Amino acid sequence: MSQEDIAPVEVGSGLAKLLTRRPMAGKNDKGDSMEKIVSLCKRRGFVFQSSEIYGGLNGCWDYGPLGVELKRNLKDYWWRRNVLEREDVVGMDGSILMNRNVWRASGHESTFSDPLIDCKTCKGRFRADQLEDSRCLLKPSKRPGECDGELTEPRQFNMMFRTFVGASEDDSSVTYLRPETAQSMFVQFKNVLETSRQKLPFGLAQIGKAFRNEINPRHFTFRSREFEQMEIEYFCRPEQGKELLEYWLKERLKFYEEIGLSFEKLHVLDVPEADRAHYSEGTYDIEYDFPFGRQELEGVAYRTNYDLRKHQEHSGKPLEYFDDETKEKFVPHVVEPSAGVDRTVLALLCEAYDEETITNEKGKEEMRTVMRFHPRIAPVKCGVFPLLKNKPELVAKARDLVDLLRPHMHVFYDEGGAIGRRYRRQDEAGTPFGVTIDFETLGEQGDDLRDTVTLRERDSMKQTRVPIQELTDRLIQEIR
Protein backbone atom coordinates (compact mmCIF):
# COMPACT_ATOMS: atom_id res chain seq x y z
CA MET A 1 0.00 0.00 0.00
CA SER A 2 1.32 3.44 -0.92
CA GLN A 3 0.62 6.75 0.79
CA GLU A 4 -1.83 7.57 -2.04
CA ASP A 5 -3.91 4.47 -1.19
CA ILE A 6 -4.77 5.80 2.27
CA ALA A 7 -8.16 7.42 1.78
CA PRO A 8 -9.57 9.72 4.48
CA VAL A 9 -13.12 9.28 5.79
CA GLU A 10 -15.57 11.18 3.61
CA VAL A 11 -17.81 13.68 5.36
CA GLY A 12 -21.45 12.65 5.07
CA SER A 13 -20.58 9.00 4.45
CA GLY A 14 -22.20 6.07 6.24
CA LEU A 15 -19.18 5.97 8.53
CA ALA A 16 -19.73 9.57 9.57
CA LYS A 17 -23.30 8.64 10.49
CA LEU A 18 -22.02 5.75 12.57
CA LEU A 19 -19.67 8.04 14.45
CA THR A 20 -22.48 10.42 15.35
CA ARG A 21 -25.19 7.81 15.99
CA ARG A 22 -24.59 6.56 19.49
CA PRO A 23 -27.54 6.78 21.89
CA MET A 24 -27.13 5.42 25.38
CA ALA A 25 -26.50 1.68 25.32
CA GLY A 26 -29.38 -0.52 26.36
CA LYS A 27 -31.19 -3.73 25.60
CA ASN A 28 -32.86 -4.08 22.24
CA ASP A 29 -36.40 -5.21 21.55
CA LYS A 30 -35.72 -8.93 21.13
CA GLY A 31 -36.93 -9.72 24.63
CA ASP A 32 -36.09 -13.30 25.50
CA SER A 33 -34.33 -13.99 22.18
CA MET A 34 -30.97 -14.55 23.90
CA GLU A 35 -32.40 -17.48 25.84
CA LYS A 36 -33.86 -18.88 22.62
CA ILE A 37 -30.53 -18.48 20.82
CA VAL A 38 -28.64 -20.27 23.61
CA SER A 39 -31.21 -23.09 23.51
CA LEU A 40 -30.96 -23.42 19.73
CA CYS A 41 -27.15 -23.44 19.91
CA LYS A 42 -27.21 -26.55 22.08
CA ARG A 43 -30.13 -28.23 20.28
CA ARG A 44 -28.62 -27.82 16.82
CA GLY A 45 -24.95 -28.31 17.72
CA PHE A 46 -23.52 -24.80 17.49
CA VAL A 47 -22.14 -24.36 21.04
CA PHE A 48 -21.96 -26.60 24.12
CA GLN A 49 -20.89 -25.86 27.68
CA SER A 50 -17.33 -27.11 28.17
CA SER A 51 -17.07 -30.24 30.37
CA GLU A 52 -20.85 -30.27 30.69
CA ILE A 53 -21.16 -33.82 32.06
CA TYR A 54 -18.95 -32.73 35.00
CA GLY A 55 -20.92 -29.59 35.70
CA GLY A 56 -19.12 -27.42 33.18
CA LEU A 57 -16.33 -24.86 33.54
CA ASN A 58 -17.47 -21.26 33.72
CA GLY A 59 -16.28 -19.08 30.87
CA CYS A 60 -15.26 -21.96 28.58
CA TRP A 61 -17.21 -23.29 25.58
CA ASP A 62 -17.00 -26.05 22.99
CA TYR A 63 -18.14 -25.55 19.39
CA GLY A 64 -20.19 -28.41 17.94
CA PRO A 65 -20.43 -29.55 14.30
CA LEU A 66 -22.35 -26.50 13.07
CA GLY A 67 -20.56 -24.04 15.34
CA VAL A 68 -17.09 -25.07 14.27
CA GLU A 69 -18.04 -24.68 10.59
CA LEU A 70 -19.51 -21.22 11.24
CA LYS A 71 -16.37 -20.22 13.12
CA ARG A 72 -14.06 -21.63 10.45
CA ASN A 73 -15.96 -19.84 7.67
CA LEU A 74 -15.60 -16.56 9.54
CA LYS A 75 -11.87 -17.01 10.08
CA ASP A 76 -11.27 -18.18 6.51
CA TYR A 77 -13.10 -15.17 5.08
CA TRP A 78 -11.23 -12.78 7.40
CA TRP A 79 -7.93 -14.34 6.29
CA ARG A 80 -8.85 -14.16 2.62
CA ARG A 81 -9.94 -10.52 2.80
CA ASN A 82 -7.03 -9.31 4.94
CA VAL A 83 -4.10 -11.49 3.82
CA LEU A 84 -4.67 -13.42 0.60
CA GLU A 85 -6.28 -10.53 -1.28
CA ARG A 86 -3.66 -7.97 -0.19
CA GLU A 87 0.01 -7.53 -1.06
CA ASP A 88 0.80 -5.46 2.03
CA VAL A 89 -0.24 -7.95 4.76
CA VAL A 90 1.47 -11.25 5.59
CA GLY A 91 0.54 -13.84 8.18
CA MET A 92 2.11 -15.65 11.11
CA ASP A 93 1.12 -18.07 13.86
CA GLY A 94 2.78 -17.30 17.18
CA SER A 95 3.12 -19.67 20.10
CA ILE A 96 0.80 -19.42 23.09
CA LEU A 97 3.71 -19.74 25.54
CA MET A 98 6.39 -17.04 25.38
CA ASN A 99 9.42 -15.96 27.39
CA ARG A 100 8.31 -14.28 30.60
CA ASN A 101 10.33 -11.19 29.70
CA VAL A 102 7.90 -10.50 26.84
CA TRP A 103 5.15 -9.85 29.40
CA ARG A 104 7.45 -7.83 31.64
CA ALA A 105 8.45 -5.59 28.73
CA SER A 106 4.88 -5.12 27.52
CA GLY A 107 3.68 -4.23 31.01
CA HIS A 108 1.23 -7.11 31.29
CA GLU A 109 2.88 -8.71 34.31
CA SER A 110 2.60 -5.56 36.40
CA THR A 111 -0.52 -3.85 35.03
CA PHE A 112 -2.81 -6.35 33.27
CA SER A 113 -5.41 -6.43 36.00
CA ASP A 114 -9.02 -5.62 36.87
CA PRO A 115 -10.40 -4.24 40.15
CA LEU A 116 -11.92 -7.10 42.18
CA ILE A 117 -14.53 -6.86 44.94
CA ASP A 118 -15.76 -9.72 47.16
CA CYS A 119 -19.15 -9.91 48.87
CA LYS A 120 -18.69 -11.33 52.37
CA THR A 121 -22.33 -12.47 52.47
CA CYS A 122 -22.97 -14.29 49.18
CA LYS A 123 -19.22 -15.03 48.60
CA GLY A 124 -19.50 -13.67 45.06
CA ARG A 125 -16.64 -11.96 43.27
CA PHE A 126 -17.30 -9.01 41.01
CA ARG A 127 -15.45 -6.47 38.92
CA ALA A 128 -15.60 -3.16 40.76
CA ASP A 129 -16.20 -1.29 37.49
CA GLN A 130 -19.12 -3.52 36.48
CA LEU A 131 -21.29 -3.58 39.59
CA GLU A 132 -24.17 -1.98 37.66
CA ASP A 133 -24.33 -5.04 35.39
CA SER A 134 -23.71 -7.63 38.14
CA ARG A 135 -26.23 -9.48 40.31
CA CYS A 136 -26.07 -10.81 43.86
CA LEU A 137 -25.68 -14.59 43.95
CA LEU A 138 -28.33 -14.95 46.67
CA LYS A 139 -30.73 -12.23 45.45
CA PRO A 140 -30.44 -12.02 41.65
CA SER A 141 -32.93 -9.14 41.53
CA LYS A 142 -30.41 -6.93 43.35
CA ARG A 143 -26.94 -5.64 42.55
CA PRO A 144 -23.95 -6.33 44.82
CA GLY A 145 -24.14 -3.92 47.73
CA GLU A 146 -27.91 -3.47 47.41
CA CYS A 147 -28.62 -6.82 49.08
CA ASP A 148 -27.33 -5.89 52.56
CA GLY A 149 -24.10 -7.78 51.82
CA GLU A 150 -20.80 -6.28 52.95
CA LEU A 151 -18.38 -5.56 50.08
CA THR A 152 -14.61 -5.56 50.44
CA GLU A 153 -12.41 -2.74 49.22
CA PRO A 154 -11.34 -3.09 45.55
CA ARG A 155 -8.05 -4.87 44.93
CA GLN A 156 -6.20 -5.49 41.69
CA PHE A 157 -6.49 -8.97 40.19
CA ASN A 158 -4.04 -9.99 37.43
CA MET A 159 -5.98 -11.75 34.70
CA MET A 160 -3.12 -13.73 33.16
CA PHE A 161 -3.07 -17.50 33.65
CA ARG A 162 0.22 -18.41 35.32
CA THR A 163 2.03 -21.63 34.50
CA PHE A 164 5.48 -23.25 34.62
CA VAL A 165 7.82 -24.37 31.87
CA GLY A 166 10.06 -27.36 32.53
CA ALA A 167 10.39 -29.82 35.39
CA SER A 168 10.68 -27.34 38.25
CA GLU A 169 7.95 -25.13 39.61
CA ASP A 170 9.82 -22.10 40.89
CA ASP A 171 10.08 -18.46 39.94
CA SER A 172 12.69 -19.15 37.27
CA SER A 173 10.24 -21.31 35.26
CA VAL A 174 7.18 -19.04 35.42
CA THR A 175 5.42 -17.90 32.28
CA TYR A 176 1.85 -17.15 31.25
CA LEU A 177 -0.77 -18.24 28.76
CA ARG A 178 -0.85 -15.27 26.43
CA PRO A 179 -3.68 -12.79 27.15
CA GLU A 180 -3.48 -11.39 23.59
CA THR A 181 -1.93 -12.33 20.26
CA ALA A 182 -0.32 -8.96 19.54
CA GLN A 183 2.96 -9.36 21.42
CA SER A 184 4.19 -12.32 19.36
CA MET A 185 3.83 -10.14 16.26
CA PHE A 186 5.81 -7.30 17.82
CA VAL A 187 8.71 -9.49 18.95
CA GLN A 188 8.88 -11.17 15.51
CA PHE A 189 8.71 -7.86 13.63
CA LYS A 190 12.36 -7.88 12.58
CA ASN A 191 12.32 -11.52 11.41
CA VAL A 192 9.19 -10.96 9.34
CA LEU A 193 10.58 -7.74 7.88
CA GLU A 194 13.80 -9.45 6.76
CA THR A 195 12.18 -12.59 5.35
CA SER A 196 9.10 -11.12 3.66
CA ARG A 197 10.89 -8.13 2.08
CA GLN A 198 7.98 -5.86 2.88
CA LYS A 199 8.19 -2.06 2.79
CA LEU A 200 6.32 0.34 5.05
CA PRO A 201 3.41 0.47 5.44
CA PHE A 202 2.74 -3.25 5.83
CA GLY A 203 0.80 -5.50 8.15
CA LEU A 204 1.25 -8.71 10.08
CA ALA A 205 -1.91 -10.79 10.62
CA GLN A 206 -2.66 -13.60 13.06
CA ILE A 207 -5.64 -15.64 14.21
CA GLY A 208 -5.10 -17.43 17.50
CA LYS A 209 -6.14 -18.33 21.02
CA ALA A 210 -5.77 -16.03 24.01
CA PHE A 211 -6.60 -16.55 27.68
CA ARG A 212 -7.82 -14.21 30.39
CA ASN A 213 -8.90 -15.20 33.87
CA GLU A 214 -12.03 -13.06 33.74
CA ILE A 215 -13.62 -12.26 37.08
CA ASN A 216 -17.15 -12.37 35.66
CA PRO A 217 -17.49 -14.35 32.40
CA ARG A 218 -20.96 -13.56 31.08
CA HIS A 219 -23.37 -13.23 28.17
CA PHE A 220 -22.86 -16.75 26.81
CA THR A 221 -19.71 -16.78 24.66
CA PHE A 222 -19.27 -13.00 24.64
CA ARG A 223 -16.88 -12.77 27.60
CA SER A 224 -14.93 -16.00 28.05
CA ARG A 225 -11.72 -17.12 29.68
CA GLU A 226 -10.51 -18.85 26.53
CA PHE A 227 -11.15 -17.09 23.23
CA GLU A 228 -9.78 -16.40 19.77
CA GLN A 229 -8.63 -13.16 18.20
CA MET A 230 -8.28 -12.01 14.59
CA GLU A 231 -5.65 -9.31 14.70
CA ILE A 232 -3.51 -7.15 12.42
CA GLU A 233 -0.49 -5.09 13.42
CA TYR A 234 -0.07 -2.58 10.61
CA PHE A 235 3.37 -0.93 10.74
CA CYS A 236 3.82 2.52 9.27
CA ARG A 237 5.74 5.79 9.35
CA PRO A 238 4.80 8.13 12.26
CA GLU A 239 3.07 10.62 9.98
CA GLN A 240 0.81 7.88 8.53
CA GLY A 241 -0.69 6.70 11.81
CA LYS A 242 -3.77 8.93 12.03
CA GLU A 243 -4.75 8.41 8.39
CA LEU A 244 -4.33 4.65 8.66
CA LEU A 245 -6.49 4.60 11.77
CA GLU A 246 -9.35 6.03 9.69
CA TYR A 247 -8.56 3.72 6.77
CA TRP A 248 -8.68 0.54 8.87
CA LEU A 249 -11.89 1.60 10.58
CA LYS A 250 -13.57 1.82 7.17
CA GLU A 251 -12.11 -1.53 6.08
CA ARG A 252 -13.32 -3.31 9.20
CA LEU A 253 -16.85 -1.89 8.98
CA LYS A 254 -16.99 -3.01 5.37
CA PHE A 255 -16.01 -6.53 6.46
CA TYR A 256 -18.84 -6.79 9.00
CA GLU A 257 -21.38 -5.84 6.37
CA GLU A 258 -19.90 -8.41 3.98
CA ILE A 259 -20.50 -11.22 6.49
CA GLY A 260 -24.11 -10.20 7.04
CA LEU A 261 -24.20 -7.93 10.10
CA SER A 262 -26.79 -5.18 9.83
CA PHE A 263 -25.40 -1.68 9.29
CA GLU A 264 -28.11 -0.36 11.62
CA LYS A 265 -26.83 -2.52 14.48
CA LEU A 266 -23.20 -1.48 14.07
CA HIS A 267 -21.93 1.56 15.97
CA VAL A 268 -18.59 3.31 16.28
CA LEU A 269 -17.40 4.75 19.57
CA ASP A 270 -14.59 7.28 19.31
CA VAL A 271 -12.98 6.40 22.64
CA PRO A 272 -12.25 9.55 24.70
CA GLU A 273 -8.62 10.20 25.56
CA ALA A 274 -9.27 9.59 29.27
CA ASP A 275 -10.56 6.06 28.51
CA ARG A 276 -7.84 5.04 26.04
CA ALA A 277 -4.69 3.08 26.83
CA HIS A 278 -1.89 5.46 27.79
CA TYR A 279 0.05 4.70 24.58
CA SER A 280 -2.91 5.21 22.23
CA GLU A 281 -3.26 8.36 20.12
CA GLY A 282 -6.65 7.27 18.83
CA THR A 283 -8.99 4.32 19.36
CA TYR A 284 -12.31 3.34 17.83
CA ASP A 285 -14.54 0.63 19.25
CA ILE A 286 -16.80 -1.08 16.72
CA GLU A 287 -19.92 -2.10 18.64
CA TYR A 288 -22.93 -4.29 17.90
CA ASP A 289 -26.45 -4.30 19.33
CA PHE A 290 -26.67 -7.69 21.02
CA PRO A 291 -29.92 -8.78 22.72
CA PHE A 292 -28.19 -8.04 26.05
CA GLY A 293 -27.10 -4.54 25.00
CA ARG A 294 -24.53 -2.73 22.89
CA GLN A 295 -21.09 -4.29 23.24
CA GLU A 296 -17.67 -4.10 21.59
CA LEU A 297 -16.85 -6.39 18.66
CA GLU A 298 -13.50 -4.94 17.71
CA GLY A 299 -11.03 -2.24 18.64
CA VAL A 300 -9.07 -0.25 16.05
CA ALA A 301 -6.23 1.52 17.82
CA TYR A 302 -3.27 3.69 16.90
CA ARG A 303 -0.67 2.34 19.36
CA THR A 304 2.20 4.63 18.18
CA ASN A 305 5.60 2.88 18.50
CA TYR A 306 5.12 2.00 22.17
CA ASP A 307 5.30 -1.78 21.84
CA LEU A 308 8.28 -2.03 19.51
CA ARG A 309 10.14 0.59 21.54
CA LYS A 310 9.53 -1.27 24.82
CA HIS A 311 10.70 -4.59 23.38
CA GLN A 312 13.75 -2.91 21.90
CA GLU A 313 14.63 -1.40 25.28
CA HIS A 314 14.13 -4.61 27.29
CA SER A 315 15.69 -7.07 24.83
CA GLY A 316 18.58 -4.87 23.74
CA LYS A 317 17.89 -5.91 20.13
CA PRO A 318 17.23 -3.31 17.40
CA LEU A 319 13.65 -3.22 16.12
CA GLU A 320 14.13 -0.30 13.79
CA TYR A 321 13.20 0.12 10.16
CA PHE A 322 15.66 1.49 7.61
CA ASP A 323 14.15 3.42 4.72
CA ASP A 324 16.28 2.82 1.62
CA GLU A 325 14.98 5.95 -0.10
CA THR A 326 15.25 8.52 2.68
CA LYS A 327 18.12 6.76 4.54
CA GLU A 328 16.15 7.22 7.78
CA LYS A 329 16.21 4.73 10.63
CA PHE A 330 13.28 4.75 13.06
CA VAL A 331 10.99 2.55 15.15
CA PRO A 332 7.72 2.15 13.18
CA HIS A 333 4.34 3.14 14.51
CA VAL A 334 1.43 0.68 14.56
CA VAL A 335 -2.31 0.69 13.86
CA GLU A 336 -4.05 -2.38 15.27
CA PRO A 337 -7.46 -3.71 14.19
CA SER A 338 -8.21 -6.41 16.79
CA ALA A 339 -11.42 -8.46 16.54
CA GLY A 340 -12.83 -11.23 18.71
CA VAL A 341 -13.68 -14.41 16.81
CA ASP A 342 -16.12 -15.70 19.42
CA ARG A 343 -17.81 -12.34 19.82
CA THR A 344 -18.27 -12.07 16.07
CA VAL A 345 -19.68 -15.62 15.90
CA LEU A 346 -22.14 -14.67 18.64
CA ALA A 347 -23.11 -11.53 16.69
CA LEU A 348 -23.68 -13.68 13.59
CA LEU A 349 -25.91 -16.02 15.60
CA CYS A 350 -27.91 -13.11 17.03
CA GLU A 351 -28.20 -11.42 13.64
CA ALA A 352 -29.33 -14.62 11.93
CA TYR A 353 -31.94 -15.77 14.46
CA ASP A 354 -35.50 -15.21 13.30
CA GLU A 355 -38.99 -16.54 13.94
CA GLU A 356 -41.94 -16.22 11.58
CA THR A 357 -45.44 -17.64 11.25
CA ILE A 358 -45.99 -19.66 8.09
CA THR A 359 -48.66 -21.93 6.64
CA ASN A 360 -47.43 -25.52 6.40
CA GLU A 361 -48.16 -28.18 3.78
CA LYS A 362 -51.40 -29.11 5.58
CA GLY A 363 -52.69 -25.54 5.54
CA LYS A 364 -52.08 -24.93 9.26
CA GLU A 365 -50.13 -22.05 10.74
CA GLU A 366 -46.90 -22.86 12.54
CA MET A 367 -43.85 -21.04 13.83
CA ARG A 368 -40.71 -21.36 11.70
CA THR A 369 -37.34 -20.78 13.35
CA VAL A 370 -34.72 -19.86 10.79
CA MET A 371 -31.07 -18.81 10.98
CA ARG A 372 -30.60 -16.30 8.16
CA PHE A 373 -26.81 -16.53 7.78
CA HIS A 374 -25.19 -14.91 4.78
CA PRO A 375 -24.46 -17.81 2.38
CA ARG A 376 -20.69 -17.25 2.50
CA ILE A 377 -20.72 -17.68 6.30
CA ALA A 378 -23.40 -20.38 6.68
CA PRO A 379 -22.03 -23.63 8.20
CA VAL A 380 -23.77 -25.84 5.61
CA LYS A 381 -24.30 -24.43 2.13
CA CYS A 382 -26.75 -26.96 0.71
CA GLY A 383 -29.00 -29.75 1.95
CA VAL A 384 -29.71 -32.67 -0.39
CA PHE A 385 -32.91 -34.67 0.05
CA PRO A 386 -34.34 -37.67 -1.81
CA LEU A 387 -38.11 -37.25 -1.70
CA LEU A 388 -38.57 -40.84 -0.42
CA LYS A 389 -35.91 -42.95 1.23
CA ASN A 390 -37.58 -46.24 0.20
CA LYS A 391 -37.18 -45.42 -3.49
CA PRO A 392 -33.66 -46.69 -4.39
CA GLU A 393 -33.50 -44.68 -7.62
CA LEU A 394 -34.12 -41.41 -5.73
CA VAL A 395 -31.54 -42.25 -3.05
CA ALA A 396 -28.91 -43.19 -5.63
CA LYS A 397 -29.49 -39.98 -7.56
CA ALA A 398 -29.28 -37.93 -4.37
CA ARG A 399 -26.02 -39.61 -3.36
CA ASP A 400 -24.57 -38.86 -6.78
CA LEU A 401 -25.55 -35.21 -6.36
CA VAL A 402 -23.84 -35.05 -2.96
CA ASP A 403 -20.64 -36.38 -4.56
CA LEU A 404 -20.97 -33.75 -7.29
CA LEU A 405 -21.34 -30.81 -4.86
CA ARG A 406 -19.06 -31.88 -2.01
CA PRO A 407 -15.74 -30.80 -3.62
CA HIS A 408 -17.12 -27.26 -3.85
CA MET A 409 -19.06 -26.74 -0.62
CA HIS A 410 -20.22 -28.25 2.67
CA VAL A 411 -23.26 -30.43 1.85
CA PHE A 412 -25.62 -32.20 4.24
CA TYR A 413 -27.56 -35.31 3.17
CA ASP A 414 -30.87 -36.07 4.91
CA GLU A 415 -33.41 -38.75 4.03
CA GLY A 416 -35.28 -39.05 7.35
CA GLY A 417 -38.84 -37.81 7.86
CA ALA A 418 -41.26 -35.78 5.80
CA ILE A 419 -39.68 -33.35 3.36
CA GLY A 420 -41.19 -30.37 5.22
CA ARG A 421 -39.61 -31.52 8.46
CA ARG A 422 -36.23 -31.87 6.75
CA TYR A 423 -36.55 -28.34 5.41
CA ARG A 424 -37.24 -27.06 8.95
CA ARG A 425 -34.16 -28.79 10.35
CA GLN A 426 -31.97 -27.10 7.76
CA ASP A 427 -33.70 -23.76 8.37
CA GLU A 428 -32.59 -23.99 12.00
CA ALA A 429 -29.06 -24.86 10.88
CA GLY A 430 -29.05 -21.80 8.62
CA THR A 431 -28.53 -23.78 5.38
CA PRO A 432 -29.32 -21.30 2.56
CA PHE A 433 -30.27 -23.87 -0.11
CA GLY A 434 -32.04 -27.20 -0.24
CA VAL A 435 -32.15 -29.56 -3.22
CA THR A 436 -34.82 -32.24 -3.52
CA ILE A 437 -34.54 -35.21 -5.89
CA ASP A 438 -38.06 -36.24 -6.83
CA PHE A 439 -39.95 -38.25 -9.45
CA GLU A 440 -39.51 -35.47 -12.00
CA THR A 441 -35.74 -35.91 -11.66
CA LEU A 442 -36.13 -39.53 -12.78
CA GLY A 443 -38.24 -38.51 -15.78
CA GLU A 444 -41.42 -40.11 -14.45
CA GLN A 445 -43.36 -36.90 -15.12
CA GLY A 446 -41.98 -36.42 -18.62
CA ASP A 447 -38.57 -36.09 -20.25
CA ASP A 448 -38.67 -32.28 -20.05
CA LEU A 449 -37.99 -32.47 -16.31
CA ARG A 450 -35.56 -35.40 -16.36
CA ASP A 451 -32.29 -34.63 -14.55
CA THR A 452 -33.71 -31.48 -12.97
CA VAL A 453 -34.10 -30.92 -9.24
CA THR A 454 -36.16 -28.71 -6.96
CA LEU A 455 -34.01 -25.89 -5.56
CA ARG A 456 -35.45 -24.30 -2.41
CA GLU A 457 -34.21 -20.99 -1.01
CA ARG A 458 -34.16 -20.75 2.77
CA ASP A 459 -35.27 -17.15 3.26
CA SER A 460 -38.09 -16.90 0.72
CA MET A 461 -38.88 -20.66 0.69
CA LYS A 462 -39.27 -20.22 -3.07
CA GLN A 463 -38.84 -23.42 -5.11
CA THR A 464 -37.61 -23.60 -8.72
CA ARG A 465 -36.59 -26.36 -11.13
CA VAL A 466 -32.89 -26.36 -12.01
CA PRO A 467 -31.00 -28.73 -14.35
CA ILE A 468 -28.44 -30.77 -12.44
CA GLN A 469 -25.70 -29.74 -14.87
CA GLU A 470 -26.28 -26.07 -13.98
CA LEU A 471 -26.70 -26.56 -10.23
CA THR A 472 -23.07 -26.40 -9.08
CA ASP A 473 -22.29 -23.14 -10.89
CA ARG A 474 -25.52 -21.56 -9.69
CA LEU A 475 -24.90 -22.45 -6.05
CA ILE A 476 -21.28 -21.28 -6.15
CA GLN A 477 -22.39 -17.95 -7.60
CA GLU A 478 -25.07 -17.53 -4.91
CA ILE A 479 -22.69 -18.41 -2.09
CA ARG A 480 -19.85 -16.11 -3.16
Secondary structure, DSSP 8 states (H G I E B T S, - for coil): --GGG-----TTSHHHHHHH--------TTTTHHHHHHHHHHHHTSEEETTGGGT--TT-EEE-HHHHHHHHHHHHHHHIIIIIT-SSEEE----SB--HHHHHHHTHHHH-EEEEEEBTTT--EEEGGGGGG---SS-TTS-TTSSS--B---EEEE-S-EEE-SS--SGGGEEEB-S-SHHHHHHTHHHHHHHH---SSEEEEEEEEEE---SS-BTTTTB-SEEEEEEEEEEE-GGGHHHHHHHHHHHHHHHHHHTT--GGGEEEEE--GGGS-TT-S-EEEEEEEETTEEEEEEEEEEEETHHHHHHHHHH-----EE-TTT--EE--EEEEEEEEHHHHHHHHHHHHEEEEEEE-TTS-EEEEEEE---TTT-S--EEEEES-TT-HHHHHHHHHHHHHHTTTS-EEE--SS-HHHHHHHHHHHT--EEEEE-TTTTTTT-GGGTTEEEEEETTT--EEEEEHHHHHHHHHHHH-
